[in-house]
């Protein structure tokens, strides 16, 4: 692992990055608020002497962005890292090594997206020269544009966008959206309290939390819980027409070589009568930029249903895998809203990726 880490640092330096290290102990709130449900469940939490909620570093993107904001560094800037992360995993130790690049502030979005894929591919090709790597590309922005063009209420758009990248959650959401309204159970849902308004519901939840000994200053406040309950109740009343549901399912079934994907998406939009021109222009520009990087075109596919289970992604998402391996070797994406959410005073576009070094080492061992 030491030799591989050294090689990665050399490779990253040659590709114009500034190597950075961030503390292992991190404030927990940014991860609990922005990293997504899947990662939240696997974080190791602790507490400081003053009661601040902390966690062991579960990934590098948020800490690197926080460090960039705190240092008041200018942009564009490319940060490279190699280090340990800590999170519960079903398929390996909870402490493992990751490496990656966070590319902040480049206004040329298509170029930066393509470079992120090329950087990750170069690292893996160097570490595994005999592997036939495959790249899967998705796009949160195109998915959200389709949802908006279908006329879904904002609450449903938000729920489906949160489920993007989590197939079971997305399937459940689509089933709820297309099925008959769920029957409310009065003894559990208390529709009279939900209908009483935000203030009354917040007060009721706060009282119940205090009665049961739950902290009202936990990661979800009574008001946040009340808003989610009201939103959920309102969403239960909405049903998607069959035509719109069919169009959404047709979109999610699109799976094509990246070179063919812009045409496939345009054909879909024309047939469904959806205006998603802005998202399609950005997608086409990125596809051209990726293909211009010189990667094997046949190994890069666009899957309209592909996402990654982190809430901060806003556009490109991708993973790179080796043949016969169920788990990806690298994954990343674009997160243009993240730095503002973390406290940056002006919007800073960002894109990055990470690689799992333990998975690479396992394959290197298999290659002798």
C-alpha positions in Angstrom: 0.0 0.0 0.0 2.9 2.4 0.8 4.4 1.9 -2.7 1.0 2.5 -4.3 0.3 5.6 -2.2 3.7 7.0 -3.2 3.0 6.3 -6.9 -0.4 8.0 -6.6 1.1 11.1 -5.0 3.6 11.3 -7.9 0.8 10.9 -10.5 -1.4 13.5 -8.8 1.5 16.0 -8.7 2.2 15.5 -12.4 -1.5 16.2 -13.1 -1.4 19.6 -11.4 -2.8 19.0 -7.9 -1.8 20.4 -4.5 -1.6 17.5 -2.0 -3.7 18.2 1.1 -4.3 16.5 4.4 -7.3 17.1 6.6 -7.9 16.1 10.3 -9.3 12.7 11.0 -11.8 14.2 13.5 -14.4 16.2 11.6 -17.6 18.1 12.6 -20.4 15.7 12.1 -23.2 18.1 11.1 -22.0 18.6 7.5 -22.0 14.9 6.9 -25.4 14.3 8.6 -27.0 17.2 6.7 -25.4 16.7 3.2 -23.8 13.3 2.7 -27.0 11.2 2.2 -28.8 8.6 4.1 -26.6 5.7 3.1 -23.4 7.4 4.5 -25.2 8.8 7.5 -26.0 5.3 8.7 -22.3 4.2 8.6 -20.6 7.2 10.2 -18.7 6.7 13.5 -19.9 9.5 15.8 -18.2 10.9 19.0 -18.4 14.1 21.0 -15.9 16.8 22.1 -15.4 18.0 25.6 -17.7 20.9 24.9 -20.5 18.7 23.5 -19.8 19.3 19.8 -20.8 16.3 17.7 -17.8 14.9 15.8 -17.2 12.0 13.6 -14.2 10.1 12.2 -13.6 11.2 8.6 -15.9 9.1 6.5 -14.8 10.6 3.1 -12.7 13.5 1.9 -14.9 15.7 -0.3 -16.6 17.6 2.5 -13.4 18.0 4.6 -11.3 19.2 1.6 -14.0 21.8 0.8 -14.2 23.0 4.4 -10.4 23.3 4.4 -10.5 25.3 1.2 -13.1 27.7 2.6 -11.2 28.2 5.8 -7.9 28.8 4.1 -9.5 31.5 1.8 -7.6 30.0 -1.1 -8.2 31.2 -4.6 -9.7 29.2 -7.5 -9.4 27.3 -9.7 -7.5 24.9 -7.5 -7.0 21.1 -7.7 -6.5 19.2 -4.4 -5.1 15.7 -4.2 -5.3 13.4 -1.2 -4.3 10.0 0.0 -5.5 8.8 3.5 -7.7 6.7 5.7 -11.4 7.0 6.0 -13.7 5.4 8.5 -17.1 4.0 8.0 -19.0 0.8 8.5 -18.9 -1.6 5.5 -20.6 -4.9 4.9 -17.7 -6.1 2.7 -14.5 -5.1 4.4 -12.8 -3.4 7.4 -14.3 -0.1 8.7 -10.9 1.6 8.3 -9.5 1.8 4.8 -7.5 4.0 2.4 -8.8 6.3 -0.3 -7.2 8.6 -2.8 -8.7 11.2 -5.0 -8.8 14.7 -6.5 -11.2 17.6 -5.7 -11.2 20.1 -8.6 -12.6 23.4 -7.4 -13.5 26.6 -9.2 -13.0 25.7 -12.9 -15.7 27.6 -14.9 -15.3 25.2 -17.8 -17.7 22.6 -16.5 -17.5 20.1 -19.4 -13.7 20.2 -19.3 -13.4 19.7 -15.6 -15.9 16.8 -15.6 -14.0 15.1 -18.4 -10.7 15.7 -16.6 -12.1 14.1 -13.4 -12.9 10.9 -15.3 -9.6 11.0 -17.1 -7.6 11.5 -13.8 -9.4 8.5 -12.2 -8.9 6.3 -15.2 -5.2 7.2 -15.4 -4.7 6.3 -11.8 -6.4 2.9 -12.2 -4.7 2.2 -15.5 -1.4 2.8 -13.8 -2.2 0.6 -10.9 -3.8 -2.1 -12.9 -2.2 -2.0 -16.4 -3.8 -5.3 -17.5 -7.4 -4.5 -16.4 -10.1 -3.6 -19.0 -11.7 -0.8 -17.2 -15.3 0.2 -17.8 -16.9 3.6 -17.0 -20.5 4.2 -16.2 -21.8 7.8 -16.4 -25.0 9.3 -15.0 -26.3 12.8 -14.7 -28.4 14.2 -11.8 -29.1 17.4 -13.7 -30.7 15.5 -16.7 -32.8 13.5 -14.3 -34.0 16.6 -12.4 -34.8 18.3 -15.7 -37.0 15.4 -16.8 -38.8 15.5 -13.4 -39.4 19.3 -13.8 -40.6 18.9 -17.4 -43.1 16.3 -16.4 -44.7 18.8 -14.1 -44.2 17.0 -10.9 -44.8 19.1 -7.7 -41.6 20.3 -6.1 -42.0 17.9 -3.2 -42.1 14.9 -5.4 -39.2 16.2 -7.5 -37.2 16.5 -4.2 -38.1 13.0 -3.1 -37.2 11.4 -6.4 -34.0 13.4 -6.7 -33.0 12.1 -3.2 -33.7 8.6 -4.3 -31.6 8.8 -7.4 -28.7 6.4 -7.1 -30.6 4.2 -4.6 -32.6 1.7 -6.8 -34.8 0.4 -4.0 -35.8 3.8 -2.8 -36.5 5.0 -6.3 -38.6 2.0 -7.1 -40.6 2.5 -3.9 -41.1 6.2 -4.7 -42.3 5.4 -8.2 -44.7 2.8 -6.8 -46.1 5.4 -4.3 -46.4 7.9 -7.1 -48.4 5.6 -9.4 -50.4 3.5 -6.9 -53.7 4.3 -5.2 -53.5 6.7 -2.2 -52.3 5.0 0.9 -55.0 4.6 3.6 -54.1 6.6 6.7 -54.2 4.8 10.0 -55.5 7.3 12.5 -53.9 5.8 15.5 -50.4 6.2 14.0 -50.5 9.2 11.6 -52.9 11.5 13.6 -54.0 13.4 10.5 -55.7 16.0 12.7 -52.4 17.0 14.2 -50.6 17.1 10.9 -53.4 19.3 9.4 -53.2 21.7 12.4 -50.2 23.5 10.8 -46.5 23.7 11.2 -46.3 25.5 14.5 -48.8 23.2 16.3 -47.2 20.1 14.8 -43.7 21.3 15.8 -44.9 21.9 19.4 -46.5 18.5 19.5 -43.4 16.7 18.3 -41.1 18.7 20.7 -43.4 17.6 23.6 -43.4 14.0 22.5 -39.6 14.0 22.2 -39.1 15.5 25.7 -41.6 13.0 27.1 -39.6 10.0 25.6 -36.2 11.5 26.6 -35.1 12.3 23.0 -33.0 15.4 22.5 -34.6 18.2 20.7 -31.2 19.4 19.6 -30.4 16.2 17.7 -29.5 16.1 14.0 -33.2 16.6 13.2 -35.1 19.3 15.1 -38.8 19.1 15.8 -39.5 21.7 13.1 -37.6 19.7 10.5 -39.5 16.6 11.4 -42.8 18.5 11.3 -41.9 19.9 7.8 -41.1 16.4 6.6 -44.4 15.0 7.9 -46.4 17.8 6.3 -44.5 17.3 3.0 -45.1 13.5 3.2 -48.8 14.0 3.8 -49.1 16.4 0.8 -47.1 14.0 -1.4 -49.5 11.2 -0.7 -52.3 13.1 -2.4 -50.4 13.4 -5.7 -50.5 10.8 -8.4 -48.6 10.9 -11.7 -50.7 10.4 -14.8 -50.0 7.1 -16.7 -48.5 8.9 -19.7 -46.0 10.9 -17.5 -45.1 7.8 -15.5 -44.5 5.8 -18.7 -42.2 8.6 -20.0 -40.3 8.6 -16.7 -39.8 4.9 -16.9 -38.7 5.1 -20.6 -36.1 7.7 -19.6 -34.7 5.5 -16.8 -34.4 2.6 -19.2 -31.9 4.5 -21.5 -28.6 2.7 -21.4 -26.2 3.4 -24.3 -22.6 4.0 -25.3 -21.7 7.6 -24.3 -21.1 8.5 -28.0 -24.7 7.6 -28.8 -26.3 9.0 -25.6 -26.9 12.7 -26.7 -29.0 11.4 -29.6 -30.9 8.9 -27.5 -31.7 11.6 -25.0 -32.9 14.0 -27.7 -35.0 11.3 -29.3 -36.6 10.6 -25.9 -37.3 14.3 -25.2 -38.9 14.7 -28.7 -41.1 11.6 -28.4 -42.2 12.5 -24.9 -42.8 16.2 -25.8 -40.4 17.4 -23.0 -38.4 20.6 -23.1 -35.0 19.8 -21.4 -32.8 21.7 -23.9 -30.5 23.3 -21.4 -29.7 20.0 -19.7 -29.1 18.3 -23.0 -26.7 21.0 -24.3 -24.6 20.6 -21.1 -24.7 16.8 -21.4 -23.6 16.9 -25.0 -20.8 19.2 -24.3 -19.5 17.0 -21.5 -19.8 13.8 -23.7 -17.7 15.4 -26.4 -15.1 16.5 -23.8 -14.9 13.0 -22.2 -14.5 11.4 -25.6 -11.8 13.9 -26.5 -9.7 12.6 -23.5 -8.6 9.6 -25.5 -10.2 6.9 -23.3 -11.5 3.8 -25.0 -14.9 5.0 -26.2 -16.5 1.5 -26.2 -15.8 1.2 -22.5 -17.8 4.3 -21.5 -21.6 4.0 -21.1 -24.4 6.4 -20.1 -27.1 4.9 -17.8 -30.0 7.2 -17.2 -30.9 5.4 -14.0 -27.3 5.5 -12.6 -26.7 7.8 -9.6 -24.5 7.7 -6.5 -26.0 7.8 -3.0 -24.6 11.1 -1.8 -27.0 14.0 -1.6 -24.6 16.8 -2.7 -24.2 15.7 -6.3 -25.7 18.1 -8.9 -24.7 16.9 -12.3 -22.2 14.3 -13.6 -21.8 11.1 -11.6 -19.5 8.2 -12.6 -18.0 5.0 -11.5 -15.1 2.9 -12.9 -15.0 -0.9 -12.5 -12.9 -3.8 -13.6 -14.4 -6.9 -15.3 -16.1 -9.3 -13.0 -16.0 -7.0 -10.0 -19.3 -6.2 -8.4 -17.8 -3.2 -6.5 -16.5 -0.1 -8.2 -12.8 0.9 -8.0 -13.5 4.6 -8.3 -16.5 6.9 -8.1 -17.1 10.6 -8.3 -19.2 13.5 -9.6 -20.1 17.2 -9.7 -21.2 19.1 -6.6 -21.8 22.8 -7.5 -24.0 23.7 -4.5 -21.8 22.0 -1.8 -19.3 24.8 -1.1 -22.0 27.4 -0.7 -23.9 25.1 1.7 -20.7 24.7 3.7 -20.3 28.4 4.1 -18.5 29.8 1.0 -19.6 33.4 0.4 -19.8 32.9 -3.4 -20.7 29.9 -5.5 -17.7 27.6 -6.3 -18.2 24.8 -8.9 -16.6 21.5 -7.9 -16.1 18.0 -9.2 -14.0 15.2 -7.8 -13.5 11.5 -7.4 -12.1 8.9 -5.0 -10.6 5.5 -5.5 -10.7 2.5 -3.1 -7.1 1.5 -2.6 -7.9 -1.7 -0.7 -9.9 -3.0 -3.8 -7.0 -2.0 -6.1 -4.5 -3.9 -3.9 -6.7 -6.9 -3.9 -6.7 -7.0 -7.7 -3.0 -6.3 -7.9 -2.5 -9.3 -5.6 -4.7 -11.4 -7.9 -2.5 -10.3 -10.9 0.6 -11.4 -9.0 
